[in-house]
Amino acid sequence: ELEHAFKFNDAVLRHLAIKMKKPVTTPSPMMKEEKAKSLTPAPAVEEKPVEQPAAATSE
């Protein structure tokens, strides 16, 4: 019964899941992809000419 009632503490599980022998100093694959996206220039957006307001007609 005690085995079924035992619950893991989230903080303990998190600590056990990320414990490593040495610190990881290289960028993650997600950050590499993010950096590559920011370094590539964004495609040029075609600008539409701004319409000039019609001249006021005096009636």
LINMOKA-V369938 format. One record per helix or strand of 2 or more residues. SS is the DSSP state (2 for helix, 1 for strand). FROM is the first residue (numbers start at 0). LEN is the number of residues. If there is no record, write none. Layout:
BEGIN
ss = {SS/SS}
from = {FROM/FROM}
len = {LEN/LEN}
END
This chain:
BEGIN
ss = {2/2/2}
from = {1/9/28}
len = {4/9/11}
END
